[in-house]
Amino acid sequence: METPVPDVVGHYSRGDLLQRLDAALADDGVDPAHPSLESLAPYDQFHGRGLEATTEIAAHVQPGAGDHLLDIGSGIGGPARWFAQRFGCRVTGIDLTAEFCDVADQLTRRLGLQRQVDFEVGDALAMPFGDAQFDGAYSMNVSMNIADKAAFYREIHRVLKPGAWLLLSELAEGDGRPLDFPTPWAASQEASFLSSADQTRQGLRDAGFEVLQLHSTLQQAKAFGARSRALVERGEKPPHRAVMLIHGDIASQAIANSGRAMQDGRLVPIEVLARKAARAAA
Ligand SMILES: C[S@@+](CC[C@H](N)C(=O)[O-])C[C@H]1O[C@@H](n2cnc3c(N)ncnc32)[C@H](O)[C@@H]1O
């Protein structure tokens, strides 16, 4: 019997995201037709600690303006637009969820970044890109949806140029005890695929990457959570509102479940910097 494929798109997509985002921006006092990168950041950076985490992983690399980067599981495109604006480079995002790619395109046009940033609907395990095409790649909070990590790392390795870098920011399995669901990435255990930090390191090596750094960002996550709670207690909006926007009624439960798992050791946020080996000299 075949293993059922989890409905990733059904988990993330409801069909009315752009209308809900525009309403949220208007409530923030932002004209939805003319947002800034900063005004979108609470919503379009759909991963733990939002823009703070994007800024942090980007500090490991220095793409040039002529570089072409790949964002794997690009969501509604906040990280792609941020990399493009910060480094002046080109970024292509790929994501399984068509609604996210549509919203990503619309927001990119509103910011006038469409010549630098584009999005394709597609599967990270079979990307519609040639071999050795990208100068660097990153993926933020995506691998938890992917069961076949070996195929995931192999496919990223294939599309990177020799010597290109890979940044991952994701949630790793902690002490192995089960999580409570929903979480922001999965409605149930059957749709959640976590690797430990050691398995991640080994999986990347098996695919041909050199792992230059792999570290926990648990302390940063705890500090971010404490700052957010303090703001909410003062009656202000939390700095990161992407999960609320995208998941609506299950968001509070999902955030509470993953927050508790980080506090008690079941879940560990990690950042990874890896590199595809440069071509051997002839
Ligand atoms: C938590 S969101 C993160 C979005 C984005 N990386 C960000 O940080 O803003 C996870 C994303 O991974 C995408 N995804 C999951 N499995 C995928 C796959 N096999 N191929 C491409 N995208 C995938 C989902 O559609 C979703 O947009």
The ligand as an SDF file (V2000), in Angstrom:
LIG
                    3D

 27 29  0  0  0  0  0  0  0  0999 V2000
    6.2890   27.7900    6.5490 C   0  0  0  0  0  0  0  0  0  0  0  0
    6.1850   28.1910    4.8470 S   0  0  0  0  0  0  0  0  0  0  0  0
    7.6920   29.1120    4.6060 C   0  0  0  0  0  0  0  0  0  0  0  0
    7.6130   30.0730    3.4380 C   0  0  0  0  0  0  0  0  0  0  0  0
    8.8640   30.9010    3.1700 C   0  0  0  0  0  0  0  0  0  0  0  0
   10.0560   30.0730    3.1260 N   0  0  0  0  0  0  0  0  0  0  0  0
    9.0580   31.9660    4.2160 C   0  0  0  0  0  0  0  0  0  0  0  0
    9.9060   31.7640    5.0960 O   0  0  0  0  0  0  0  0  0  0  0  0
    8.3920   33.0050    4.1580 O   0  0  0  0  0  0  0  0  0  0  0  0
    6.5850   26.6270    4.0810 C   0  0  0  0  0  0  0  0  0  0  0  0
    6.4750   26.6910    2.5690 C   0  0  0  0  0  0  0  0  0  0  0  0
    7.0380   25.5180    1.9820 O   0  0  0  0  0  0  0  0  0  0  0  0
    6.2880   25.1890    0.8420 C   0  0  0  0  0  0  0  0  0  0  0  0
    6.5450   23.7760    0.5040 N   0  0  0  0  0  0  0  0  0  0  0  0
    6.3350   22.6940    1.2740 C   0  0  0  0  0  0  0  0  0  0  0  0
    6.7030   21.5790    0.6320 N   0  0  0  0  0  0  0  0  0  0  0  0
    7.1930   21.9640   -0.5720 C   0  0  0  0  0  0  0  0  0  0  0  0
    7.7300   21.2750   -1.6950 C   0  0  0  0  0  0  0  0  0  0  0  0
    7.8460   19.9480   -1.7220 N   0  0  0  0  0  0  0  0  0  0  0  0
    8.1300   22.0110   -2.7520 N   0  0  0  0  0  0  0  0  0  0  0  0
    8.0100   23.3560   -2.7710 C   0  0  0  0  0  0  0  0  0  0  0  0
    7.4990   24.0650   -1.7340 N   0  0  0  0  0  0  0  0  0  0  0  0
    7.0880   23.3770   -0.6580 C   0  0  0  0  0  0  0  0  0  0  0  0
    4.8570   25.4660    1.2640 C   0  0  0  0  0  0  0  0  0  0  0  0
    3.9830   25.5920    0.1740 O   0  0  0  0  0  0  0  0  0  0  0  0
    5.0420   26.7660    2.0400 C   0  0  0  0  0  0  0  0  0  0  0  0
    4.9440   27.8830    1.2140 O   0  0  0  0  0  0  0  0  0  0  0  0
  1  2  1  0
  2  3  1  0
  2 10  1  0
  3  4  1  0
  4  5  1  0
  5  6  1  0
  5  7  1  0
  7  8  2  0
  7  9  1  0
 10 11  1  0
 11 12  1  0
 11 26  1  0
 12 13  1  0
 13 14  1  0
 13 24  1  0
 14 15  1  0
 14 23  1  0
 15 16  2  0
 16 17  1  0
 17 18  1  0
 17 23  2  0
 18 19  1  0
 18 20  2  0
 20 21  1  0
 21 22  2  0
 22 23  1  0
 24 25  1  0
 24 26  1  0
 26 27  1  0
M  CHG  2   2   1   9  -1
M  END
$$$$
